[in-house]
Amino acid sequence: MTASQEHAAGTANTLTRLNRMKSMLAADPQNGRLARDCVDLALRSGDYDFVLDRATRALAATPDDLQSHFDRASALIGKKDFRSAIEGLRTLLDRVPSLTAARINLGLCHYALGEYAQALPELQAAYAAGDRSPDLLRLLVSTSHHLGLVDEAVAIADENPPPEDSGAALPGVYALLYIDADQPGPASKWAARALAANPNSIDGLTAQATLDQVAMKVADARERYDRVLELAPATGRAWVGLGTLALLDQDFARARELLTRGVQFMPNHAGSWLVLAWTHLFANQLDEAERTLERALEVDRNFAETHGALASVRALRGDRAGAEREIEVAQRLDPEGLSVQFARSVLIAAAGDPAAARRLIQESVRALAPSGPFKRLLDRAARH
């Protein structure tokens, strides 16, 4: 019997058992232990309507029944009605602030809605209370990562390695975190763990594809990114990864198409906007490059490479004063920025000279080679 057949058989057995327990409960509605077991099994098997109906009726009779409040919120989470679940969990926590499970679920709801700033304090409170469950660690580390608190997330991950039986979710979250923390060793370790637990782990595949891309294992990276998009088409990192590979191949039209999809799914990732801008810049599309860089600055005004790239656009137009202003900002943020070096070379060799500017761009395109400076810039942008 295959794994999928075993899963189907297990699901069928669970549903048979649940239906039998429902019948028993209908005959013995005052049996509290049977009712609890029935609700727990219904939650595990995905019969959220049953749980929601039962909890709603219980609350109509006993509005202060805390267990029914929790059951109702759990059923709403299962039905992905996170906003309604938040209301119930807030009511529950107002009455019992120490209920860690409710606080984790509240963090989960905000996380699922993309409200990471609201999720973080709830998850931090559960962590401070001593909870170290894989579910909490996954949510807390991922939420911190989304908010750009990479050092804080790494500190938590370093202190709490995933248990051997934690499955794929937590190692996958750790793998992506360590990639963005520029720690390829732990990233590789946890990506391998995630994929061993689940070969279709989205985070594990994305992390390993990113590591392959940095190592210029292009075929492996492209295969894994493609697999990610088969499983989860809204994974922005995979679109951006494929777009970056197309840029390195100097297929600018394809790169723009892929990167544009990527920023649609990751509109708050400044590095992706920067890579898209360089695609326009290499194609000598200065207006498009400038608009894209302005969008990147809306996301993060403190990324030196964006200011350096904008200086390059200004320099290519012959706007020396504008270029120097952006260079000054970029150097203040990061004296080693690669985009600044390009902007300075334009000012020296090609400012106000369109023919010289085109030659410089062509030379820079050749620098997209695996060992070239723009490969390092693209890797840096992906991690930003």
Secondary structure as the mmCIF struct_conf table of DSSP 4:
data_model
#
loop_
_struct_conf.conf_type_id
_struct_conf.id
_struct_conf.beg_label_comp_id
_struct_conf.beg_label_asym_id
_struct_conf.beg_label_seq_id
_struct_conf.end_label_comp_id
_struct_conf.end_label_asym_id
_struct_conf.end_label_seq_id
HELX_RH_AL_P HELX_RH_AL_P1 ALA A 3 ALA A 27
TURN_TY1_P TURN_TY1_P1 PRO A 29 GLN A 30
HELX_RH_AL_P HELX_RH_AL_P2 GLY A 32 SER A 45
TURN_TY1_P TURN_TY1_P2 GLY A 46 GLY A 46
HELX_RH_AL_P HELX_RH_AL_P3 TYR A 48 ALA A 61
TURN_TY1_P TURN_TY1_P3 PRO A 63 ASP A 64
HELX_RH_AL_P HELX_RH_AL_P4 LEU A 66 GLY A 78
TURN_TY1_P TURN_TY1_P4 LYS A 79 LYS A 80
HELX_RH_AL_P HELX_RH_AL_P5 PHE A 82 ARG A 95
TURN_TY1_P TURN_TY1_P5 PRO A 97 SER A 98
HELX_RH_AL_P HELX_RH_AL_P6 THR A 100 ALA A 112
TURN_TY1_P TURN_TY1_P6 LEU A 113 GLY A 114
HELX_RH_AL_P HELX_RH_AL_P7 TYR A 116 ALA A 128
TURN_TY1_P TURN_TY1_P7 ALA A 129 GLY A 130
HELX_RH_AL_P HELX_RH_AL_P8 PRO A 134 HIS A 146
TURN_TY1_P TURN_TY1_P8 LEU A 147 GLY A 148
HELX_RH_AL_P HELX_RH_AL_P9 VAL A 150 GLU A 159
HELX_LH_PP_P HELX_LH_PP_P1 PRO A 161 PRO A 163
TURN_TY1_P TURN_TY1_P9 GLU A 164 ASP A 165
BEND BEND1 SER A 166 SER A 166
BEND BEND2 ALA A 168 ALA A 168
HELX_RH_AL_P HELX_RH_AL_P10 ALA A 169 ASP A 180
TURN_TY1_P TURN_TY1_P10 ALA A 181 ASP A 182
HELX_RH_AL_P HELX_RH_AL_P11 PRO A 184 ALA A 197
TURN_TY1_P TURN_TY1_P11 PRO A 199 ASN A 200
HELX_RH_AL_P HELX_RH_AL_P12 ILE A 202 VAL A 214
TURN_TY1_P TURN_TY1_P12 ALA A 215 MET A 216
HELX_RH_AL_P HELX_RH_AL_P13 VAL A 218 LEU A 231
TURN_TY1_P TURN_TY1_P13 PRO A 233 ALA A 234
HELX_RH_AL_P HELX_RH_AL_P14 GLY A 236 LEU A 248
TURN_TY1_P TURN_TY1_P14 ASP A 249 GLN A 250
HELX_RH_AL_P HELX_RH_AL_P15 PHE A 252 PHE A 265
TURN_TY1_P TURN_TY1_P15 PRO A 267 ASN A 268
HELX_RH_AL_P HELX_RH_AL_P16 ALA A 270 PHE A 282
TURN_TY1_P TURN_TY1_P16 ALA A 283 ASN A 284
HELX_RH_AL_P HELX_RH_AL_P17 LEU A 286 VAL A 299
TURN_TY1_P TURN_TY1_P17 ARG A 301 ASN A 302
HELX_RH_AL_P HELX_RH_AL_P18 ALA A 304 LEU A 316
TURN_TY1_P TURN_TY1_P18 ARG A 317 GLY A 318
HELX_RH_AL_P HELX_RH_AL_P19 ARG A 320 LEU A 333
TURN_TY1_P TURN_TY1_P19 PRO A 335 GLU A 336
HELX_RH_AL_P HELX_RH_AL_P20 LEU A 338 ALA A 349
TURN_TY1_P TURN_TY1_P20 ALA A 350 GLY A 352
HELX_RH_AL_P HELX_RH_AL_P21 PRO A 354 ARG A 366
TURN_TY1_P TURN_TY1_P21 ALA A 367 LEU A 368
BEND BEND3 ALA A 369 ALA A 369
TURN_TY1_P TURN_TY1_P22 PRO A 370 SER A 371
BEND BEND4 GLY A 372 GLY A 372
HELX_RH_AL_P HELX_RH_AL_P22 PRO A 373 ARG A 383
#
